Amino acid sequence: MDAALNHLRRACPKLRALIRRVGPCGLATDRQSPYESLVRAIAHQQLHGKAARTITGRFVALYPEVAFPTPAQVLATEEATLRGCGFSGSKVAAIRDIAAKTEAGVVPTRRAASRLSDEALIERLTTIRGVGRWTVEMLLIFTLGRPDVLPVDDFGVREGYRRLHGLDAQPKPRALAELGALYAPYRSTAAWYLWRAADEGKTAEA
């Protein structure tokens, strides 16, 4: 992390000032499998955190014998039962596809994922129903701990960049990918600070 912060301070004076204001980076990774991370991501799509946690809790409670349901258990569960947790039909279809793709080896284990590049994982996992590039990028950052991911489609990252640099409008994703190249090879840490810049803007407006 020291190397990342030193690089980012040198790369961008505005980011250096933000790092000074915010303090140490709080970026942390979980210990979930890619399968579990993707299922939880689908559960949270288009929902506020509390509602998503409630629905996920009901889902996990269907399988009291395990900490998190296995792909085989999910595939053996009736669609109506999954819908009863609060999932929409499209989310049930996505979760079942994640389970099926995990059984088929498309969704790798953590160990297998460590042998694949970021782009290889993005290409592979976005073949799953309901899983887009942004979802995989969140998995790369927060589950697999990949250090050089800049999710340029993320509203908060783009808004943070806009506020940090005093722009009238958010940069387009392609433009931000080019602008953010100077953060490499620590773009995940840069993304965390850009989210904080967006949070500063919310606080200022409150």
N, C-alpha and C positions, 0 to 999 in steps of 0.2 A: 504494500500500500504506500509506503514511503516513496518508492520509485515512481508509482503512478502519480502521486501528488506533486512530486518534484517536476515530473515531465509536464503535467498540466499547468503548473504555475509558470513554467518557462514558455509554454506554447501560446498562452493567452493571458494578457494582463487583466482582462475583465474577469476571467475565470479565477485568476489568482486572488483578486479582491473578494470574489464570492466565497472561495475556500476559506479565506481569512474570517469572513463574517459567519459562515455556517459552522466551521470547525471540522473535526475529523469525519471522514466518510463512514456512514453507517450501513454501507452495503453488506448484506449478509446472505448466505445461501442456506437452503433447507436440505434435508436428507431424504427427500422423497425420491421415488423412482420416476423416470420419465413418464411412465404409464399413469401413476397417481397424479403427477403434476398436470398432465393434460386433462385428466378427468376433472380435477378441481378447477382448472381454468375454464372448461366448458360450463361448469356449474355456476361460475361467477360472471359469465358473459351477460352484459346488459342488465345486471342486477346490482343494487346497492349491497355493500358488504354484509350487513346484518341478515338480509333476506337470503343471500347466497349461503351464508354459514348455517342458517336454519335448515335449508333444503339439503345441503350436504350432510348435515348431522342426521337427518332422517334417513338419507341414503345409506350412510355408514351403519346406522342402527339396525338396518335390515340383516346385517351379517355380524352378530355379536361375538362369533367365535374367532374373528380376525380383527386386526387393527384397521385394515382397509380391504375392501372386497377384491378378490382376485379377478382377472379377466374371465376365467371359466365360470365363476359365480355370477358375474354380471350377465354373461351370455345365457345362463340357465334361468335367469329371473324374467318373469313375464313383463311385457311392456307396460301393462296396466299397473303393475306393482311399482315400477319405476316412475310412472306418471304420478302415482299417488304420493310420491315424495315432494312433488311440486315442480318437477321438470316438464318443460314443454315437449311436444312430440319431436321437434327437431333436435332438442338436446338429448333426448333418449336415443335417437338415431345416431347422434354423434358419439355419445358415450359407448354405445354398443359397437360402433365402428372402431373406436380406440381399443376396446377390449379385443375385438377380432384381429385387428392389426398387430396387437401385442402378442397374441397367440401365434400369429403367422411370422413373427420376428421383424416386422416392419418397425415397430416401436422398440428400440433397443433397451437393454439393461443399462444401468449407469456405467458399468465396466465397458460394455460394447460401445456406448456413446463416446467414451473417452478416446476411442480410436478413430472417431469420425470428425471431420472438420465442421465448423459452424455452417457453412453453406451446404455441405452434404446432409447435415441433419435437417436444415430448413427444407431442402428439396424433398427429402424422404418423408418428413412428417406432415408437410402441407398436402400430401395426397390423401390425408384422412379427412373425413367429412367434418366440417365445422372448424377445422384447424387452419388458421392462416399464418402468414409470416410473423405478425406481431406476437401471436401466442407462442410460437416456437422461440422467438427472441426472448420472451420473458422466461421461458424454461432455460434457455442458455445462460441468462444472467443469474436468475435466482435459485435455480436447482443445480445446474452444472457448473456454475461459477466461472463461466467463460469471461475473460478480461477485456475483450475487444469487440463489444457489440454496441452499436448505436442504433436504437430503434427509431428510425427517422419518420415512421408513420405515426408515432405516438404523439398525441396532442400535447401532453405535458412537456415532453422533450422539445417540441417545436416552439411551444409557448415560452418555455424557459429560455431558449436561445433568443427568441424575439425580445424578451424583457431584458436579458443580460446585455444585449447589444443595442437596445433602444430603437428597435425597428418598428415601423408602422404596421407591418403585417408579418405573420409567421412565414419562414422560408418553406418552400415546397420540399417534399421529401428528397427529390433528386438533388436539389441545391444544398440541402442540409447534409446529405451524404458527402458532397464535395467539400463543404465548409468544415465538416467534422473530421476530415481526414487528418488534420493536424493533431487531433487528440490521440490518434493511434500510437502505440498499441494498447491504450488504456481507455477505450471509448466507453466501456461499461461504467467506469468510475465517473467519467465526464457526464454520462446520462444521469447518474444519481444526483450530481450537482445541478444539472439543468432542471431536474424535477424540483429541487429545492428552490431554484430561481423562480419557477412557476408558483411555488407555494408562497414565496415572498410577495409576489404580485397579488395573490388572493388576500393575504394578510393586510396589505396596503389598501386594498379596496374595501375591506370590511369596516 
